[in-house]
Amino acid sequence: MPVIQPRPAHFPTVQSLVEAGVHPLLARIYAARGVRRREELDYRLSGLLPPDALTGAREAAQLLADAIEAGARMGVVAD
């Protein structure tokens, strides 16, 4: 079973992102990933990585396809 390991977030950075208008939950996630300023966020579609560049994407797609084919129940958690 996977283990959830929280990433530490720099509290002053979280506060700064919230003050800049970022939702508190997203501010904590972004700060834990090294985002320091709202200007570093790029919500445009062109800013996304191509699927082939995502680690484990092919394996994850196969697991999902197998689960769908088997009629299995599943939960997908992501941020």
mmCIF file of the N, C-alpha and C atoms, coordinates in Angstrom:
data_MODEL
# 
_entry.id   MODEL 
# 
loop_
_atom_site.group_PDB 
_atom_site.id 
_atom_site.type_symbol 
_atom_site.label_atom_id 
_atom_site.label_alt_id 
_atom_site.label_comp_id 
_atom_site.label_asym_id 
_atom_site.label_entity_id 
_atom_site.label_seq_id 
_atom_site.pdbx_PDB_ins_code 
_atom_site.Cartn_x 
_atom_site.Cartn_y 
_atom_site.Cartn_z 
_atom_site.occupancy 
_atom_site.B_iso_or_equiv 
_atom_site.pdbx_formal_charge 
_atom_site.auth_seq_id 
_atom_site.auth_comp_id 
_atom_site.auth_asym_id 
_atom_site.auth_atom_id 
_atom_site.pdbx_PDB_model_num 
ATOM 1   N N  . MET A 1 1  ? 0.842   -1.175 0.000   1.00 0.00 ? 1  MET A N  1 
ATOM 2   C CA . MET A 1 1  ? 0.000   0.000  0.000   1.00 0.00 ? 1  MET A CA 1 
ATOM 3   C C  . MET A 1 1  ? 0.891   1.243  0.000   1.00 0.00 ? 1  MET A C  1 
ATOM 4   N N  . PRO A 1 2  ? 0.545   2.234  -0.832  1.00 0.00 ? 2  PRO A N  1 
ATOM 5   C CA . PRO A 1 2  ? 1.345   3.461  -0.875  1.00 0.00 ? 2  PRO A CA 1 
ATOM 6   C C  . PRO A 1 2  ? 1.317   4.200  0.465   1.00 0.00 ? 2  PRO A C  1 
ATOM 7   N N  . VAL A 1 3  ? 2.387   4.875  0.729   1.00 0.00 ? 3  VAL A N  1 
ATOM 8   C CA . VAL A 1 3  ? 2.490   5.676  1.944   1.00 0.00 ? 3  VAL A CA 1 
ATOM 9   C C  . VAL A 1 3  ? 2.434   7.149  1.543   1.00 0.00 ? 3  VAL A C  1 
ATOM 10  N N  . ILE A 1 4  ? 1.572   7.897  2.193   1.00 0.00 ? 4  ILE A N  1 
ATOM 11  C CA . ILE A 1 4  ? 1.479   9.330  1.918   1.00 0.00 ? 4  ILE A CA 1 
ATOM 12  C C  . ILE A 1 4  ? 2.537   10.040 2.744   1.00 0.00 ? 4  ILE A C  1 
ATOM 13  N N  . GLN A 1 5  ? 3.402   10.760 2.055   1.00 0.00 ? 5  GLN A N  1 
ATOM 14  C CA . GLN A 1 5  ? 4.466   11.490 2.726   1.00 0.00 ? 5  GLN A CA 1 
ATOM 15  C C  . GLN A 1 5  ? 4.271   12.983 2.469   1.00 0.00 ? 5  GLN A C  1 
ATOM 16  N N  . PRO A 1 6  ? 3.860   13.705 3.507   1.00 0.00 ? 6  PRO A N  1 
ATOM 17  C CA . PRO A 1 6  ? 3.656   15.141 3.298   1.00 0.00 ? 6  PRO A CA 1 
ATOM 18  C C  . PRO A 1 6  ? 4.959   15.863 2.991   1.00 0.00 ? 6  PRO A C  1 
ATOM 19  N N  . ARG A 1 7  ? 4.871   16.855 2.142   1.00 0.00 ? 7  ARG A N  1 
ATOM 20  C CA . ARG A 1 7  ? 6.029   17.694 1.828   1.00 0.00 ? 7  ARG A CA 1 
ATOM 21  C C  . ARG A 1 7  ? 5.962   18.933 2.721   1.00 0.00 ? 7  ARG A C  1 
ATOM 22  N N  . PRO A 1 8  ? 7.066   19.320 3.303   1.00 0.00 ? 8  PRO A N  1 
ATOM 23  C CA . PRO A 1 8  ? 7.039   20.534 4.123   1.00 0.00 ? 8  PRO A CA 1 
ATOM 24  C C  . PRO A 1 8  ? 6.843   21.772 3.241   1.00 0.00 ? 8  PRO A C  1 
ATOM 25  N N  . ALA A 1 9  ? 6.093   22.723 3.759   1.00 0.00 ? 9  ALA A N  1 
ATOM 26  C CA . ALA A 1 9  ? 5.870   23.974 3.038   1.00 0.00 ? 9  ALA A CA 1 
ATOM 27  C C  . ALA A 1 9  ? 6.326   25.131 3.914   1.00 0.00 ? 9  ALA A C  1 
ATOM 28  N N  . HIS A 1 10 ? 7.028   26.073 3.337   1.00 0.00 ? 10 HIS A N  1 
ATOM 29  C CA . HIS A 1 10 ? 7.527   27.251 4.036   1.00 0.00 ? 10 HIS A CA 1 
ATOM 30  C C  . HIS A 1 10 ? 6.335   28.164 4.336   1.00 0.00 ? 10 HIS A C  1 
ATOM 31  N N  . PHE A 1 11 ? 5.972   28.281 5.629   1.00 0.00 ? 11 PHE A N  1 
ATOM 32  C CA . PHE A 1 11 ? 4.758   28.991 6.020   1.00 0.00 ? 11 PHE A CA 1 
ATOM 33  C C  . PHE A 1 11 ? 4.700   30.438 5.521   1.00 0.00 ? 11 PHE A C  1 
ATOM 34  N N  . PRO A 1 12 ? 5.769   31.228 5.623   1.00 0.00 ? 12 PRO A N  1 
ATOM 35  C CA . PRO A 1 12 ? 5.683   32.597 5.087   1.00 0.00 ? 12 PRO A CA 1 
ATOM 36  C C  . PRO A 1 12 ? 5.386   32.628 3.583   1.00 0.00 ? 12 PRO A C  1 
ATOM 37  N N  . THR A 1 13 ? 5.872   31.640 2.854   1.00 0.00 ? 13 THR A N  1 
ATOM 38  C CA . THR A 1 13 ? 5.580   31.570 1.418   1.00 0.00 ? 13 THR A CA 1 
ATOM 39  C C  . THR A 1 13 ? 4.109   31.261 1.198   1.00 0.00 ? 13 THR A C  1 
ATOM 40  N N  . VAL A 1 14 ? 3.567   30.333 1.992   1.00 0.00 ? 14 VAL A N  1 
ATOM 41  C CA . VAL A 1 14 ? 2.145   30.003 1.894   1.00 0.00 ? 14 VAL A CA 1 
ATOM 42  C C  . VAL A 1 14 ? 1.322   31.273 2.139   1.00 0.00 ? 14 VAL A C  1 
ATOM 43  N N  . GLN A 1 15 ? 1.645   31.996 3.197   1.00 0.00 ? 15 GLN A N  1 
ATOM 44  C CA . GLN A 1 15 ? 0.928   33.228 3.521   1.00 0.00 ? 15 GLN A CA 1 
ATOM 45  C C  . GLN A 1 15 ? 1.020   34.244 2.385   1.00 0.00 ? 15 GLN A C  1 
ATOM 46  N N  . SER A 1 16 ? 2.190   34.370 1.809   1.00 0.00 ? 16 SER A N  1 
ATOM 47  C CA . SER A 1 16 ? 2.394   35.315 0.715   1.00 0.00 ? 16 SER A CA 1 
ATOM 48  C C  . SER A 1 16 ? 1.533   34.943 -0.496  1.00 0.00 ? 16 SER A C  1 
ATOM 49  N N  . LEU A 1 17 ? 1.469   33.655 -0.819  1.00 0.00 ? 17 LEU A N  1 
ATOM 50  C CA . LEU A 1 17 ? 0.648   33.208 -1.945  1.00 0.00 ? 17 LEU A CA 1 
ATOM 51  C C  . LEU A 1 17 ? -0.832  33.447 -1.667  1.00 0.00 ? 17 LEU A C  1 
ATOM 52  N N  . VAL A 1 18 ? -1.269  33.180 -0.435  1.00 0.00 ? 18 VAL A N  1 
ATOM 53  C CA . VAL A 1 18 ? -2.663  33.420 -0.075  1.00 0.00 ? 18 VAL A CA 1 
ATOM 54  C C  . VAL A 1 18 ? -2.989  34.906 -0.202  1.00 0.00 ? 18 VAL A C  1 
ATOM 55  N N  . GLU A 1 19 ? -2.102  35.752 0.284   1.00 0.00 ? 19 GLU A N  1 
ATOM 56  C CA . GLU A 1 19 ? -2.310  37.202 0.183   1.00 0.00 ? 19 GLU A CA 1 
ATOM 57  C C  . GLU A 1 19 ? -2.345  37.664 -1.269  1.00 0.00 ? 19 GLU A C  1 
ATOM 58  N N  . ALA A 1 20 ? -1.700  36.902 -2.161  1.00 0.00 ? 20 ALA A N  1 
ATOM 59  C CA . ALA A 1 20 ? -1.701  37.243 -3.592  1.00 0.00 ? 20 ALA A CA 1 
ATOM 60  C C  . ALA A 1 20 ? -2.933  36.688 -4.299  1.00 0.00 ? 20 ALA A C  1 
ATOM 61  N N  . GLY A 1 21 ? -3.837  36.032 -3.529  1.00 0.00 ? 21 GLY A N  1 
ATOM 62  C CA . GLY A 1 21 ? -5.087  35.567 -4.119  1.00 0.00 ? 21 GLY A CA 1 
ATOM 63  C C  . GLY A 1 21 ? -5.151  34.089 -4.432  1.00 0.00 ? 21 GLY A C  1 
ATOM 64  N N  . VAL A 1 22 ? -4.143  33.320 -4.036  1.00 0.00 ? 22 VAL A N  1 
ATOM 65  C CA . VAL A 1 22 ? -4.144  31.882 -4.281  1.00 0.00 ? 22 VAL A CA 1 
ATOM 66  C C  . VAL A 1 22 ? -4.929  31.208 -3.152  1.00 0.00 ? 22 VAL A C  1 
ATOM 67  N N  . HIS A 1 23 ? -5.781  30.244 -3.490  1.00 0.00 ? 23 HIS A N  1 
ATOM 68  C CA . HIS A 1 23 ? -6.551  29.507 -2.486  1.00 0.00 ? 23 HIS A CA 1 
ATOM 69  C C  . HIS A 1 23 ? -5.575  28.892 -1.477  1.00 0.00 ? 23 HIS A C  1 
ATOM 70  N N  . PRO A 1 24 ? -5.914  28.905 -0.179  1.00 0.00 ? 24 PRO A N  1 
ATOM 71  C CA . PRO A 1 24 ? -4.992  28.401 0.850   1.00 0.00 ? 24 PRO A CA 1 
ATOM 72  C C  . PRO A 1 24 ? -4.489  26.974 0.615   1.00 0.00 ? 24 PRO A C  1 
ATOM 73  N N  . LEU A 1 25 ? -5.354  26.073 0.164   1.00 0.00 ? 25 LEU A N  1 
ATOM 74  C CA . LEU A 1 25 ? -4.905  24.698 -0.083  1.00 0.00 ? 25 LEU A CA 1 
ATOM 75  C C  . LEU A 1 25 ? -3.900  24.662 -1.225  1.00 0.00 ? 25 LEU A C  1 
ATOM 76  N N  . LEU A 1 26 ? -4.208  25.363 -2.303  1.00 0.00 ? 26 LEU A N  1 
ATOM 77  C CA . LEU A 1 26 ? -3.279  25.397 -3.433  1.00 0.00 ? 26 LEU A CA 1 
ATOM 78  C C  . LEU A 1 26 ? -1.987  26.103 -3.049  1.00 0.00 ? 26 LEU A C  1 
ATOM 79  N N  . ALA A 1 27 ? -2.083  27.137 -2.218  1.00 0.00 ? 27 ALA A N  1 
ATOM 80  C CA . ALA A 1 27 ? -0.886  27.855 -1.779  1.00 0.00 ? 27 ALA A CA 1 
ATOM 81  C C  . ALA A 1 27 ? 0.061   26.912 -1.052  1.00 0.00 ? 27 ALA A C  1 
ATOM 82  N N  . ARG A 1 28 ? -0.482  26.033 -0.200  1.00 0.00 ? 28 ARG A N  1 
ATOM 83  C CA . ARG A 1 28 ? 0.360   25.085 0.530   1.00 0.00 ? 28 ARG A CA 1 
ATOM 84  C C  . ARG A 1 28 ? 1.003   24.074 -0.417  1.00 0.00 ? 28 ARG A C  1 
ATOM 85  N N  . ILE A 1 29 ? 0.220   23.584 -1.362  1.00 0.00 ? 29 ILE A N  1 
ATOM 86  C CA . ILE A 1 29 ? 0.747   22.621 -2.343  1.00 0.00 ? 29 ILE A CA 1 
ATOM 87  C C  . ILE A 1 29 ? 1.842   23.271 -3.181  1.00 0.00 ? 29 ILE A C  1 
ATOM 88  N N  . TYR A 1 30 ? 1.574   24.469 -3.693  1.00 0.00 ? 30 TYR A N  1 
ATOM 89  C CA . TYR A 1 30 ? 2.567   25.156 -4.514  1.00 0.00 ? 30 TYR A CA 1 
ATOM 90  C C  . TYR A 1 30 ? 3.839   25.456 -3.728  1.00 0.00 ? 30 TYR A C  1 
ATOM 91  N N  . ALA A 1 31 ? 3.687   25.943 -2.504  1.00 0.00 ? 31 ALA A N  1 
ATOM 92  C CA . ALA A 1 31 ? 4.857   26.271 -1.679  1.00 0.00 ? 31 ALA A CA 1 
ATOM 93  C C  . ALA A 1 31 ? 5.692   25.025 -1.414  1.00 0.00 ? 31 ALA A C  1 
ATOM 94  N N  . ALA A 1 32 ? 5.036   23.897 -1.179  1.00 0.00 ? 32 ALA A N  1 
ATOM 95  C CA . ALA A 1 32 ? 5.765   22.651 -0.936  1.00 0.00 ? 32 ALA A CA 1 
ATOM 96  C C  . ALA A 1 32 ? 6.524   22.200 -2.180  1.00 0.00 ? 32 ALA A C  1 
ATOM 97  N N  . ARG A 1 33 ? 6.100   22.674 -3.338  1.00 0.00 ? 33 ARG A N  1 
ATOM 98  C CA . ARG A 1 33 ? 6.763   22.304 -4.593  1.00 0.00 ? 33 ARG A CA 1 
ATOM 99  C C  . ARG A 1 33 ? 7.720   23.378 -5.083  1.00 0.00 ? 33 ARG A C  1 
ATOM 100 N N  . GLY A 1 34 ? 7.958   24.384 -4.255  1.00 0.00 ? 34 GLY A N  1 
ATOM 101 C CA . GLY A 1 34 ? 8.970   25.372 -4.597  1.00 0.00 ? 34 GLY A CA 1 
ATOM 102 C C  . GLY A 1 34 ? 8.475   26.645 -5.239  1.00 0.00 ? 34 GLY A C  1 
ATOM 103 N N  . VAL A 1 35 ? 7.163   26.793 -5.415  1.00 0.00 ? 35 VAL A N  1 
ATOM 104 C CA . VAL A 1 35 ? 6.632   28.033 -5.975  1.00 0.00 ? 35 VAL A CA 1 
ATOM 105 C C  . VAL A 1 35 ? 6.699   29.103 -4.896  1.00 0.00 ? 35 VAL A C  1 
ATOM 106 N N  . ARG A 1 36 ? 7.259   30.241 -5.227  1.00 0.00 ? 36 ARG A N  1 
ATOM 107 C CA . ARG A 1 36 ? 7.441   31.310 -4.244  1.00 0.00 ? 36 ARG A CA 1 
ATOM 108 C C  . ARG A 1 36 ? 6.555   32.526 -4.506  1.00 0.00 ? 36 ARG A C  1 
ATOM 109 N N  . ARG A 1 37 ? 6.178   32.732 -5.788  1.00 0.00 ? 37 ARG A N  1 
ATOM 110 C CA . ARG A 1 37 ? 5.373   33.905 -6.145  1.00 0.00 ? 37 ARG A CA 1 
ATOM 111 C C  . ARG A 1 37 ? 4.269   33.494 -7.107  1.00 0.00 ? 37 ARG A C  1 
ATOM 112 N N  . ARG A 1 38 ? 3.145   34.181 -7.045  1.00 0.00 ? 38 ARG A N  1 
ATOM 113 C CA . ARG A 1 38 ? 2.013   33.872 -7.921  1.00 0.00 ? 38 ARG A CA 1 
ATOM 114 C C  . ARG A 1 38 ? 2.420   33.950 -9.401  1.00 0.00 ? 38 ARG A C  1 
ATOM 115 N N  . GLU A 1 39 ? 3.343   34.843 -9.712  1.00 0.00 ? 39 GLU A N  1 
ATOM 116 C CA . GLU A 1 39 ? 3.774   35.021 -11.102 1.00 0.00 ? 39 GLU A CA 1 
ATOM 117 C C  . GLU A 1 39 ? 4.445   33.766 -11.672 1.00 0.00 ? 39 GLU A C  1 
ATOM 118 N N  . GLU A 1 40 ? 4.868   32.857 -10.807 1.00 0.00 ? 40 GLU A N  1 
ATOM 119 C CA . GLU A 1 40 ? 5.495   31.623 -11.271 1.00 0.00 ? 40 GLU A CA 1 
ATOM 120 C C  . GLU A 1 40 ? 4.471   30.603 -11.766 1.00 0.00 ? 40 GLU A C  1 
ATOM 121 N N  . LEU A 1 41 ? 3.200   30.836 -11.484 1.00 0.00 ? 41 LEU A N  1 
ATOM 122 C CA . LEU A 1 41 ? 2.151   29.892 -11.873 1.00 0.00 ? 41 LEU A CA 1 
ATOM 123 C C  . LEU A 1 41 ? 1.716   30.155 -13.303 1.00 0.00 ? 41 LEU A C  1 
ATOM 124 N N  . ASP A 1 42 ? 1.589   29.106 -14.073 1.00 0.00 ? 42 ASP A N  1 
ATOM 125 C CA . ASP A 1 42 ? 1.163   29.204 -15.462 1.00 0.00 ? 42 ASP A CA 1 
ATOM 126 C C  . ASP A 1 42 ? -0.003  28.249 -15.658 1.00 0.00 ? 42 ASP A C  1 
ATOM 127 N N  . TYR A 1 43 ? -1.211  28.800 -15.742 1.00 0.00 ? 43 TYR A N  1 
ATOM 128 C CA . TYR A 1 43 ? -2.410  27.978 -15.866 1.00 0.00 ? 43 TYR A CA 1 
ATOM 129 C C  . TYR A 1 43 ? -2.796  27.705 -17.325 1.00 0.00 ? 43 TYR A C  1 
ATOM 130 N N  . ARG A 1 44 ? -1.992  28.202 -18.248 1.00 0.00 ? 44 ARG A N  1 
ATOM 131 C CA . ARG A 1 44 ? -2.332  27.991 -19.663 1.00 0.00 ? 44 ARG A CA 1 
ATOM 132 C C  . ARG A 1 44 ? -2.084  26.531 -20.069 1.00 0.00 ? 44 ARG A C  1 
ATOM 133 N N  . LEU A 1 45 ? -2.879  26.048 -20.990 1.00 0.00 ? 45 LEU A N  1 
ATOM 134 C CA . LEU A 1 45 ? -2.735  24.694 -21.495 1.00 0.00 ? 45 LEU A CA 1 
ATOM 135 C C  . LEU A 1 45 ? -1.339  24.471 -22.064 1.00 0.00 ? 45 LEU A C  1 
ATOM 136 N N  . SER A 1 46 ? -0.777  25.488 -22.676 1.00 0.00 ? 46 SER A N  1 
ATOM 137 C CA . SER A 1 46 ? 0.561   25.370 -23.260 1.00 0.00 ? 46 SER A CA 1 
ATOM 138 C C  . SER A 1 46 ? 1.635   25.176 -22.192 1.00 0.00 ? 46 SER A C  1 
ATOM 139 N N  . GLY A 1 47 ? 1.297   25.468 -20.931 1.00 0.00 ? 47 GLY A N  1 
ATOM 140 C CA . GLY A 1 47 ? 2.254   25.303 -19.840 1.00 0.00 ? 47 GLY A CA 1 
ATOM 141 C C  . GLY A 1 47 ? 2.332   23.890 -19.305 1.00 0.00 ? 47 GLY A C  1 
ATOM 142 N N  . LEU A 1 48 ? 1.437   23.003 -19.745 1.00 0.00 ? 48 LEU A N  1 
ATOM 143 C CA . LEU A 1 48 ? 1.437   21.619 -19.269 1.00 0.00 ? 48 LEU A CA 1 
ATOM 144 C C  . LEU A 1 48 ? 2.542   20.800 -19.928 1.00 0.00 ? 48 LEU A C  1 
ATOM 145 N N  . LEU A 1 49 ? 3.051   19.835 -19.187 1.00 0.00 ? 49 LEU A N  1 
ATOM 146 C CA . LEU A 1 49 ? 4.025   18.908 -19.763 1.00 0.00 ? 49 LEU A CA 1 
ATOM 147 C C  . LEU A 1 49 ? 3.320   17.967 -20.729 1.00 0.00 ? 49 LEU A C  1 
ATOM 148 N N  . PRO A 1 50 ? 3.993   17.524 -21.775 1.00 0.00 ? 50 PRO A N  1 
ATOM 149 C CA . PRO A 1 50 ? 3.384   16.522 -22.650 1.00 0.00 ? 50 PRO A CA 1 
ATOM 150 C C  . PRO A 1 50 ? 3.242   15.211 -21.883 1.00 0.00 ? 50 PRO A C  1 
ATOM 151 N N  . PRO A 1 51 ? 2.205   14.422 -22.151 1.00 0.00 ? 51 PRO A N  1 
ATOM 152 C CA . PRO A 1 51 ? 1.973   13.182 -21.407 1.00 0.00 ? 51 PRO A CA 1 
ATOM 153 C C  . PRO A 1 51 ? 3.187   12.256 -21.346 1.00 0.00 ? 51 PRO A C  1 
ATOM 154 N N  . ASP A 1 52 ? 3.962   12.181 -22.412 1.00 0.00 ? 52 ASP A N  1 
ATOM 155 C CA . ASP A 1 52 ? 5.130   11.292 -22.419 1.00 0.00 ? 52 ASP A CA 1 
ATOM 156 C C  . ASP A 1 52 ? 6.217   11.743 -21.452 1.00 0.00 ? 52 ASP A C  1 
ATOM 157 N N  . ALA A 1 53 ? 6.160   13.002 -21.001 1.00 0.00 ? 53 ALA A N  1 
ATOM 158 C CA . ALA A 1 53 ? 7.168   13.512 -20.076 1.00 0.00 ? 53 ALA A CA 1 
ATOM 159 C C  . ALA A 1 53 ? 6.800   13.259 -18.609 1.00 0.00 ? 53 ALA A C  1 
ATOM 160 N N  . LEU A 1 54 ? 5.582   12.755 -18.371 1.00 0.00 ? 54 LEU A N  1 
ATOM 161 C CA . LEU A 1 54 ? 5.137   12.492 -17.008 1.00 0.00 ? 54 LEU A CA 1 
ATOM 162 C C  . LEU A 1 54 ? 5.618   11.110 -16.563 1.00 0.00 ? 54 LEU A C  1 
ATOM 163 N N  . THR A 1 55 ? 6.374   11.074 -15.487 1.00 0.00 ? 55 THR A N  1 
ATOM 164 C CA . THR A 1 55 ? 6.910   9.814  -14.975 1.00 0.00 ? 55 THR A CA 1 
ATOM 165 C C  . THR A 1 55 ? 5.772   8.867  -14.607 1.00 0.00 ? 55 THR A C  1 
ATOM 166 N N  . GLY A 1 56 ? 5.817   7.663  -15.146 1.00 0.00 ? 56 GLY A N  1 
ATOM 167 C CA . GLY A 1 56 ? 4.834   6.633  -14.810 1.00 0.00 ? 56 GLY A CA 1 
ATOM 168 C C  . GLY A 1 56 ? 3.492   6.781  -15.495 1.00 0.00 ? 56 GLY A C  1 
ATOM 169 N N  . ALA A 1 57 ? 3.352   7.743  -16.415 1.00 0.00 ? 57 ALA A N  1 
ATOM 170 C CA . ALA A 1 57 ? 2.060   7.985  -17.060 1.00 0.00 ? 57 ALA A CA 1 
ATOM 171 C C  . ALA A 1 57 ? 1.599   6.776  -17.870 1.00 0.00 ? 57 ALA A C  1 
ATOM 172 N N  . ARG A 1 58 ? 2.512   6.162  -18.590 1.00 0.00 ? 58 ARG A N  1 
ATOM 173 C CA . ARG A 1 58 ? 2.136   5.001  -19.412 1.00 0.00 ? 58 ARG A CA 1 
ATOM 174 C C  . ARG A 1 58 ? 1.665   3.853  -18.521 1.00 0.00 ? 58 ARG A C  1 
ATOM 175 N N  . GLU A 1 59 ? 2.384   3.614  -17.434 1.00 0.00 ? 59 GLU A N  1 
ATOM 176 C CA . GLU A 1 59 ? 2.014   2.547  -16.503 1.00 0.00 ? 59 GLU A CA 1 
ATOM 177 C C  . GLU A 1 59 ? 0.678   2.843  -15.824 1.00 0.00 ? 59 GLU A C  1 
ATOM 178 N N  . ALA A 1 60 ? 0.477   4.109  -15.452 1.00 0.00 ? 60 ALA A N  1 
ATOM 179 C CA . ALA A 1 60 ? -0.782  4.508  -14.816 1.00 0.00 ? 60 ALA A CA 1 
ATOM 180 C C  . ALA A 1 60 ? -1.959  4.325  -15.779 1.00 0.00 ? 60 ALA A C  1 
ATOM 181 N N  . ALA A 1 61 ? -1.751  4.679  -17.033 1.00 0.00 ? 61 ALA A N  1 
ATOM 182 C CA . ALA A 1 61 ? -2.800  4.511  -18.034 1.00 0.00 ? 61 ALA A CA 1 
ATOM 183 C C  . ALA A 1 61 ? -3.150  3.037  -18.207 1.00 0.00 ? 61 ALA A C  1 
ATOM 184 N N  . GLN A 1 62 ? -2.134  2.179  -18.184 1.00 0.00 ? 62 GLN A N  1 
ATOM 185 C CA . GLN A 1 62 ? -2.385  0.741  -18.318 1.00 0.00 ? 62 GLN A CA 1 
ATOM 186 C C  . GLN A 1 62 ? -3.154  0.208  -17.120 1.00 0.00 ? 62 GLN A C  1 
ATOM 187 N N  . LEU A 1 63 ? -2.777  0.647  -15.916 1.00 0.00 ? 63 LEU A N  1 
ATOM 188 C CA . LEU A 1 63 ? -3.508  0.228  -14.709 1.00 0.00 ? 63 LEU A CA 1 
ATOM 189 C C  . LEU A 1 63 ? -4.969  0.657  -14.777 1.00 0.00 ? 63 LEU A C  1 
ATOM 190 N N  . LEU A 1 64 ? -5.211  1.889  -15.189 1.00 0.00 ? 64 LEU A N  1 
ATOM 191 C CA . LEU A 1 64 ? -6.585  2.370  -15.316 1.00 0.00 ? 64 LEU A CA 1 
ATOM 192 C C  . LEU A 1 64 ? -7.363  1.581  -16.363 1.00 0.00 ? 64 LEU A C  1 
ATOM 193 N N  . ALA A 1 65 ? -6.735  1.339  -17.510 1.00 0.00 ? 65 ALA A N  1 
ATOM 194 C CA . ALA A 1 65 ? -7.402  0.584  -18.566 1.00 0.00 ? 65 ALA A CA 1 
ATOM 195 C C  . ALA A 1 65 ? -7.741  -0.828 -18.091 1.00 0.00 ? 65 ALA A C  1 
ATOM 196 N N  . ASP A 1 66 ? -6.812  -1.474 -17.391 1.00 0.00 ? 66 ASP A N  1 
ATOM 197 C CA . ASP A 1 66 ? -7.058  -2.822 -16.873 1.00 0.00 ? 66 ASP A CA 1 
ATOM 198 C C  . ASP A 1 66 ? -8.190  -2.819 -15.852 1.00 0.00 ? 66 ASP A C  1 
ATOM 199 N N  . ALA A 1 67 ? -8.208  -1.811 -14.974 1.00 0.00 ? 67 ALA A N  1 
ATOM 200 C CA . ALA A 1 67 ? -9.255  -1.723 -13.957 1.00 0.00 ? 67 ALA A CA 1 
ATOM 201 C C  . ALA A 1 67 ? -10.621 -1.490 -14.594 1.00 0.00 ? 67 ALA A C  1 
ATOM 202 N N  . ILE A 1 68 ? -10.678 -0.632 -15.608 1.00 0.00 ? 68 ILE A N  1 
ATOM 203 C CA . ILE A 1 68 ? -11.939 -0.382 -16.306 1.00 0.00 ? 68 ILE A CA 1 
ATOM 204 C C  . ILE A 1 68 ? -12.425 -1.647 -16.983 1.00 0.00 ? 68 ILE A C  1 
ATOM 205 N N  . GLU A 1 69 ? -11.514 -2.325 -17.661 1.00 0.00 ? 69 GLU A N  1 
ATOM 206 C CA . GLU A 1 69 ? -11.877 -3.562 -18.352 1.00 0.00 ? 69 GLU A CA 1 
ATOM 207 C C  . GLU A 1 69 ? -12.386 -4.620 -17.377 1.00 0.00 ? 69 GLU A C  1 
ATOM 208 N N  . ALA A 1 70 ? -11.793 -4.691 -16.188 1.00 0.00 ? 70 ALA A N  1 
ATOM 209 C CA . ALA A 1 70 ? -12.195 -5.685 -15.190 1.00 0.00 ? 70 ALA A CA 1 
ATOM 210 C C  . ALA A 1 70 ? -13.424 -5.234 -14.401 1.00 0.00 ? 70 ALA A C  1 
ATOM 211 N N  . GLY A 1 71 ? -13.884 -4.015 -14.631 1.00 0.00 ? 71 GLY A N  1 
ATOM 212 C CA . GLY A 1 71 ? -15.034 -3.511 -13.892 1.00 0.00 ? 71 GLY A CA 1 
ATOM 213 C C  . GLY A 1 71 ? -14.716 -3.251 -12.423 1.00 0.00 ? 71 GLY A C  1 
ATOM 214 N N  . ALA A 1 72 ? -13.449 -3.009 -12.123 1.00 0.00 ? 72 ALA A N  1 
ATOM 215 C CA . ALA A 1 72 ? -13.020 -2.794 -10.740 1.00 0.00 ? 72 ALA A CA 1 
ATOM 216 C C  . ALA A 1 72 ? -13.395 -1.404 -10.266 1.00 0.00 ? 72 ALA A C  1 
ATOM 217 N N  . ARG A 1 73 ? -13.571 -1.301 -8.966  1.00 0.00 ? 73 ARG A N  1 
ATOM 218 C CA . ARG A 1 73 ? -13.777 0.009  -8.353  1.00 0.00 ? 73 ARG A CA 1 
ATOM 219 C C  . ARG A 1 73 ? -12.427 0.647  -8.159  1.00 0.00 ? 73 ARG A C  1 
ATOM 220 N N  . MET A 1 74 ? -12.359 1.966  -8.318  1.00 0.00 ? 74 MET A N  1 
ATOM 221 C CA . MET A 1 74 ? -11.069 2.620  -8.171  1.00 0.00 ? 74 MET A CA 1 
ATOM 222 C C  . MET A 1 74 ? -11.282 4.041  -7.678  1.00 0.00 ? 74 MET A C  1 
ATOM 223 N N  . GLY A 1 75 ? -10.234 4.572  -7.131  1.00 0.00 ? 75 GLY A N  1 
ATOM 224 C CA . GLY A 1 75 ? -10.218 5.972  -6.730  1.00 0.00 ? 75 GLY A CA 1 
ATOM 225 C C  . GLY A 1 75 ? -8.938  6.579  -7.273  1.00 0.00 ? 75 GLY A C  1 
ATOM 226 N N  . VAL A 1 76 ? -9.055  7.755  -7.813  1.00 0.00 ? 76 VAL A N  1 
ATOM 227 C CA . VAL A 1 76 ? -7.894  8.450  -8.352  1.00 0.00 ? 76 VAL A CA 1 
ATOM 228 C C  . VAL A 1 76 ? -7.713  9.705  -7.516  1.00 0.00 ? 76 VAL A C  1 
ATOM 229 N N  . VAL A 1 77 ? -6.528  9.837  -6.931  1.00 0.00 ? 77 VAL A N  1 
ATOM 230 C CA . VAL A 1 77 ? -6.211  10.989 -6.099  1.00 0.00 ? 77 VAL A CA 1 
ATOM 231 C C  . VAL A 1 77 ? -5.027  11.710 -6.727  1.00 0.00 ? 77 VAL A C  1 
ATOM 232 N N  . ALA A 1 78 ? -5.184  12.995 -6.920  1.00 0.00 ? 78 ALA A N  1 
ATOM 233 C CA . ALA A 1 78 ? -4.091  13.780 -7.517  1.00 0.00 ? 78 ALA A CA 1 
ATOM 234 C C  . ALA A 1 78 ? -4.237  15.223 -7.077  1.00 0.00 ? 78 ALA A C  1 
ATOM 235 N N  . ASP A 1 79 ? -3.196  15.982 -7.279  1.00 0.00 ? 79 ASP A N  1 
ATOM 236 C CA . ASP A 1 79 ? -3.290  17.415 -6.991  1.00 0.00 ? 79 ASP A CA 1 
ATOM 237 C C  . ASP A 1 79 ? -2.896  18.203 -8.216  1.00 0.00 ? 79 ASP A C  1 
# 
